[in-house]
C-alpha cells in the first residue's frame, strides 16, 4: 500500500504520548492530540481537512483553507 499512496506508517512512542501533556487544550480528542504531538516531535507537517486543529502550530496545514 505504501508504494501506491507514497505514505509510510510511523511508530508511536512514549515520547509522543508524553508530549500530549504539553499541548494546549485546543481540541479534546485524545487521538488527534497524539497525532499533533507526533508531528511536533519529528518535526513534520500535519495535514488536516478541517480547521479544528490549525491553531496548534504552523506545522498543522489545513488543506481546505483558501
Protein Blocks (a to p, Z undefined) as FASTA:
>chain_A
ZZmnopacddddfklmmmmmmpccfbfcfklmmmmmmmmmmpccdddfbfklmmmpmkbc
cfkbZZ
